Amino acid sequence: MKKILSVVLLLTFALIFAQEKQPMFWQDIQNFKKLDQESAPPKNSILLVGSSSFTKWQDVADYFPGKTIINRGFGGSRLTDLNYFSEDLLSPYQPKQIIIYCGENDFADDATLKANVAVDRYKTFYKKIREKFPNIQIDYISTKYSPSRENLWPQMKEANKKIAKFMKKEKNADFIDITPVMNDAKGNIRKDLFIEDMLHITPEGYRLWSKVMNPYMK
């Protein structure tokens, strides 16, 4: 009996240790795999990839009637996470378009992060997409100005500018700038578009995003 208990304890500790060693957001990726097993992802869809601004947009399909959308936003992911899990995020799908919202958390994770570093991370992910899907449309949504991260805006703004310049040179690629639509008539951010954390946006915020995004949707 004691031997059996010892084995059970060892297995339990081994399982806990294995779980602790899993990379951040590993469970989110497993959840995506489960969803794909339960229901085969549709072909020629619009694949959303990125951080919590997509994760929380659970009713995104309602904003784009007639479009087939797969939402694979996860947690507070960074561009480093998109690169790390690129195989899991890209290989299961056959999209006609990929839209990315990510980068904000890279700066939140490291307030000293230079814009060029974030841009290089994005270019790496872009290259991974192009290797799998040479001709599909790829769009990057500009990093938003979040009131709770006001101190990071200078780096984010610079990164937006550099990514926009990069995307302009690429074929079948666009930079979707959602910054203007989130400002008031005086050019100041509309705080009423954010929930209490002053980081994530309200349904009205998403409605404005969809208004900007819609012309780019395939």
C-alpha positions as CSV (number, residue, x, y, z in Angstrom):
1,M,0.0,0.0,0.0
2,K,2.8,2.4,0.9
3,K,4.6,1.6,-2.3
4,I,1.4,2.4,-4.3
5,L,1.0,5.7,-2.5
6,S,4.6,6.5,-3.1
7,V,4.2,5.9,-6.9
8,V,1.0,8.0,-6.9
9,L,2.8,10.9,-5.2
10,L,5.8,10.7,-7.5
11,L,3.4,10.8,-10.5
12,T,1.6,13.7,-9.1
13,F,4.7,15.7,-8.4
14,A,6.0,14.8,-11.9
15,L,2.8,16.1,-13.4
16,I,2.9,19.3,-11.4
17,F,6.5,19.8,-12.4
18,A,5.8,19.2,-16.1
19,Q,2.9,21.7,-16.0
20,E,5.1,24.3,-14.3
21,K,7.8,23.9,-17.0
22,Q,5.3,24.6,-19.8
23,P,5.8,27.9,-21.6
24,M,3.4,30.8,-20.9
25,F,0.1,30.5,-22.9
26,W,0.8,26.7,-23.5
27,Q,-2.7,25.9,-22.2
28,D,-4.3,28.5,-24.5
29,I,-2.7,26.7,-27.5
30,Q,-3.9,23.3,-26.3
31,N,-7.4,24.8,-26.1
32,F,-7.2,25.9,-29.7
33,K,-6.1,22.4,-30.7
34,K,-9.1,21.0,-28.9
35,L,-11.5,23.4,-30.7
36,D,-10.0,22.4,-34.0
37,Q,-10.4,18.7,-33.2
38,E,-14.0,19.2,-32.2
39,S,-14.8,21.1,-35.3
40,A,-12.6,21.3,-38.4
41,P,-11.6,24.9,-39.1
42,P,-13.2,26.3,-42.2
43,K,-11.0,27.0,-45.3
44,N,-10.6,30.4,-46.9
45,S,-11.4,32.1,-43.6
46,I,-10.1,35.3,-42.0
47,L,-7.7,34.3,-39.2
48,L,-7.3,36.7,-36.3
49,V,-4.0,36.2,-34.4
50,G,-2.8,38.2,-31.4
51,S,-3.3,39.4,-27.9
52,S,-6.2,40.0,-25.5
53,S,-7.9,42.7,-27.6
54,F,-8.7,39.8,-29.9
55,T,-9.2,37.3,-27.1
56,K,-12.0,39.5,-25.6
57,W,-13.6,40.1,-29.0
58,Q,-15.7,36.9,-28.6
59,D,-18.5,38.1,-30.8
60,V,-16.3,39.4,-33.6
61,A,-18.2,37.5,-36.2
62,D,-21.3,39.6,-35.4
63,Y,-19.4,42.7,-36.5
64,F,-18.6,41.3,-39.9
65,P,-21.7,39.6,-41.4
66,G,-21.0,37.2,-44.2
67,K,-17.3,36.8,-43.2
68,T,-15.9,33.5,-41.9
69,I,-13.7,34.3,-39.0
70,I,-11.4,32.2,-36.8
71,N,-10.3,34.1,-33.7
72,R,-7.0,32.9,-32.2
73,G,-6.2,35.7,-29.9
74,F,-4.8,34.5,-26.7
75,G,-4.1,36.0,-23.2
76,G,-1.7,38.9,-22.9
77,S,0.5,37.5,-25.7
78,R,3.5,39.2,-27.1
79,L,5.1,39.1,-30.5
80,T,7.6,36.7,-29.0
81,D,4.8,34.4,-28.2
82,L,3.4,34.5,-31.7
83,N,6.8,33.5,-33.0
84,Y,7.2,30.8,-30.4
85,F,3.8,29.2,-31.2
86,S,3.8,30.1,-34.9
87,E,3.6,26.5,-36.0
88,D,0.5,25.9,-33.8
89,L,-1.1,29.2,-34.8
90,L,-0.6,28.8,-38.6
91,S,-0.3,25.2,-39.7
92,P,-3.8,24.0,-38.8
93,Y,-5.5,26.6,-41.0
94,Q,-5.9,27.5,-44.7
95,P,-6.9,31.2,-44.4
96,K,-7.3,33.6,-47.2
97,Q,-6.3,36.5,-44.9
98,I,-4.5,36.9,-41.6
99,I,-5.1,40.0,-39.4
100,I,-2.7,40.6,-36.5
101,Y,-3.1,42.7,-33.3
102,C,0.0,42.2,-31.2
103,G,2.9,44.3,-29.8
104,E,1.4,46.2,-27.0
105,N,2.3,43.6,-24.4
106,D,5.9,43.5,-25.6
107,F,6.3,47.1,-24.4
108,A,4.2,46.4,-21.2
109,D,6.5,43.5,-20.5
110,D,9.6,45.6,-20.8
111,A,9.2,49.4,-20.5
112,T,12.7,49.9,-21.9
113,L,12.0,48.0,-25.1
114,K,13.1,49.8,-28.2
115,A,10.7,50.2,-31.0
116,N,13.1,48.6,-33.5
117,V,13.2,45.4,-31.4
118,A,9.4,45.1,-31.5
119,V,9.4,45.8,-35.2
120,D,12.0,43.0,-35.8
121,R,9.8,40.6,-33.8
122,Y,6.9,41.5,-36.0
123,K,9.0,41.1,-39.2
124,T,10.0,37.6,-38.0
125,F,6.4,36.6,-37.6
126,Y,5.5,38.1,-40.9
127,K,8.2,36.1,-42.6
128,K,6.9,32.9,-40.9
129,I,3.4,33.6,-42.3
130,R,4.8,34.2,-45.8
131,E,6.8,31.0,-45.8
132,K,3.5,29.1,-45.3
133,F,1.2,31.4,-47.2
134,P,3.1,33.3,-49.9
135,N,0.1,35.0,-51.5
136,I,-2.6,35.6,-48.9
137,Q,-3.5,39.0,-47.5
138,I,-1.7,40.0,-44.3
139,D,-2.9,43.0,-42.2
140,Y,-1.5,44.5,-39.1
141,I,-3.8,46.6,-36.8
142,S,-1.9,49.5,-35.2
143,T,-1.1,49.2,-31.6
144,K,-3.8,51.3,-29.8
145,Y,-3.2,54.1,-27.3
146,S,-4.2,52.7,-23.9
147,P,-4.7,55.2,-21.1
148,S,-3.3,52.8,-18.6
149,R,-0.1,52.5,-20.7
150,E,0.3,56.2,-21.5
151,N,4.0,56.1,-20.6
152,L,4.7,53.5,-23.3
153,W,2.9,55.3,-26.1
154,P,6.1,57.0,-27.6
155,Q,7.7,53.6,-28.3
156,M,4.4,52.1,-29.5
157,K,3.8,55.1,-31.8
158,E,7.3,54.7,-33.3
159,A,6.8,51.0,-33.8
160,N,3.5,51.7,-35.5
161,K,5.2,54.1,-37.9
162,K,8.0,51.6,-38.8
163,I,5.6,48.7,-39.3
164,A,3.3,50.8,-41.4
165,K,6.4,51.7,-43.6
166,F,7.3,48.0,-43.8
167,M,3.8,46.9,-44.7
168,K,3.5,49.5,-47.4
169,K,6.4,47.9,-49.3
170,E,5.0,44.4,-49.1
171,K,2.6,42.8,-51.5
172,N,-0.8,41.8,-50.3
173,A,-0.2,43.6,-47.0
174,D,-1.8,46.5,-45.3
175,F,-1.4,48.5,-42.1
176,I,-4.8,49.2,-40.5
177,D,-4.6,52.4,-38.4
178,I,-7.3,52.4,-35.7
179,T,-5.7,55.4,-33.9
180,P,-7.7,58.2,-35.5
181,V,-11.1,56.6,-34.9
182,M,-10.4,56.2,-31.2
183,N,-9.8,60.0,-30.8
184,D,-12.2,62.8,-30.2
185,A,-12.5,65.9,-32.3
186,K,-9.5,67.5,-30.5
187,G,-7.3,64.5,-31.2
188,N,-7.4,63.1,-27.6
189,I,-8.1,59.5,-26.8
190,R,-11.8,58.8,-26.0
191,K,-11.6,57.1,-22.6
192,D,-15.2,56.2,-22.8
193,L,-14.2,53.5,-25.3
194,F,-12.3,51.6,-22.6
195,I,-13.6,49.5,-19.8
196,E,-12.5,50.1,-16.2
197,D,-8.9,48.9,-16.6
198,M,-8.3,51.6,-19.3
199,L,-6.7,48.9,-21.4
200,H,-9.4,46.8,-23.0
201,I,-12.1,48.4,-25.1
202,T,-15.9,48.4,-25.0
203,P,-18.4,47.1,-27.6
204,E,-18.5,50.7,-29.0
205,G,-14.7,50.6,-29.3
206,Y,-14.9,47.3,-31.3
207,R,-17.7,48.8,-33.4
208,L,-15.3,51.6,-34.4
209,W,-12.5,49.2,-35.0
210,S,-14.8,47.1,-37.3
211,K,-15.7,50.3,-39.2
212,V,-12.1,50.9,-40.0
213,M,-11.3,47.2,-40.6
214,N,-14.2,46.4,-42.9
215,P,-12.8,47.8,-46.1
216,Y,-9.7,45.6,-45.7
217,M,-11.7,42.4,-45.0
218,K,-11.6,39.9,-47.9
